[in-house]
């Protein structure tokens, strides 16, 4: 693709990166087939290729409009197009740059500003989010059905084994997962303990930074990243072997710390080290002698592979392989590459599209007739649970439950 980047950005690091990405696009249109919003709307401007043209126009000096912004806002950033693209166009990085430029040209409405600030003031902070969630759960029985279904039941506490093993791995608690499903990390700790691995946390670590970063508060997002690096670094220096991610959305972000902080003179080297150490939980289990686990693996499982796991991290099929190794009957799911519509805060800002995609995903999963549905990301689990008649759990919880019943 030929480009003529405008003077206001062509000499900046962002302008040069965007120019290089744009030049890789060959207009082939392969991305259209796997783009969820294009398949729903049939509008080329709601496809990766269409959005690339919109971003190109803005970067070449054409003024952005609310229409430009609306098409970029409608992107899930699921990165299915990147998996499909034969030219390896780094679309999500181009989108990050394009959204930032458009945001400066097109002011948000007052209502949008309030909503965004409310989300940014609550979701990334577990000490704010969890108390509000608990209050909503307390009031849940009094709420109308339409509201009640959106508030998950309060989870019960579960045992976290003491860190007695020499081999240690860090785990990110994150922002919403401790309130919504604290058992995910506890189940992870129990399973890893069977392999003489202690799972530990860093008290001052928090949100991975993705929420702020993808709502065009990039520097705020980087501050969360720096905070996590500071919290983890002393433990890493003591010999911690890995940083385990039980939410694939967080994992895809932390694995990019090295890229997102590459221009930070103080944190660049540490960020690159963090990215190298970061592993999704399935990568950890894949390398372990799973056959030593005693399980009652009788449940038929359908796995919803989050976009952040299969497209961003390139780990499609890995969880299914682990579950199969452990003896679980894993059901095939049609259109497994398609986004469920959760996509971080997308379901808040684009409820109509998110609901359509969520209903489609649940139909595909339930069509497999499983006993239980597994996932690897808290956002996907929460989004789909309100639409599914079949229980949805993190896949490590399914393993942990089968391990527990085998020992009863």
Buried (B, 14 or more C-beta within 10 A) or exposed (E): BEBEBEEEBBEEEBBEBBBEBBEBBEEEEBBBEBBBBBBBBEEBBBBBBBBBBBBBBBBBEEEBBEEBBEBBBBBBBBBBBBBBBEEEBBBBBBBBBBBEBBBEEBEBEEEEEEBBEEBBEBBBBBEBBBEEBEEBBEEBEEEEEEEBEEBBEEBEEBEBBEBEBEEBBBBBBBBBBBBBBBBBBBBBBBBBBBBEBBBBBBEEBBBBBBBBBBBBBBEBBBEBBBBBBBBBBEBBEEEBBBBBBBBBBBBBBBBBBBBBBBEBEEBBEBBBBBBEBBBBBBBBBBEBEBEEBEBBBEBEBBBBBBBBBBBBBEBBBBBBBBBBBBBBEBBEBEEBBBBBBBBBBBBBBBEEBBBBBBBBBBEBBBEBEBBBBBBBBBBBBBBBBBBBEBBBBBBBBBBBBBBEEEEE
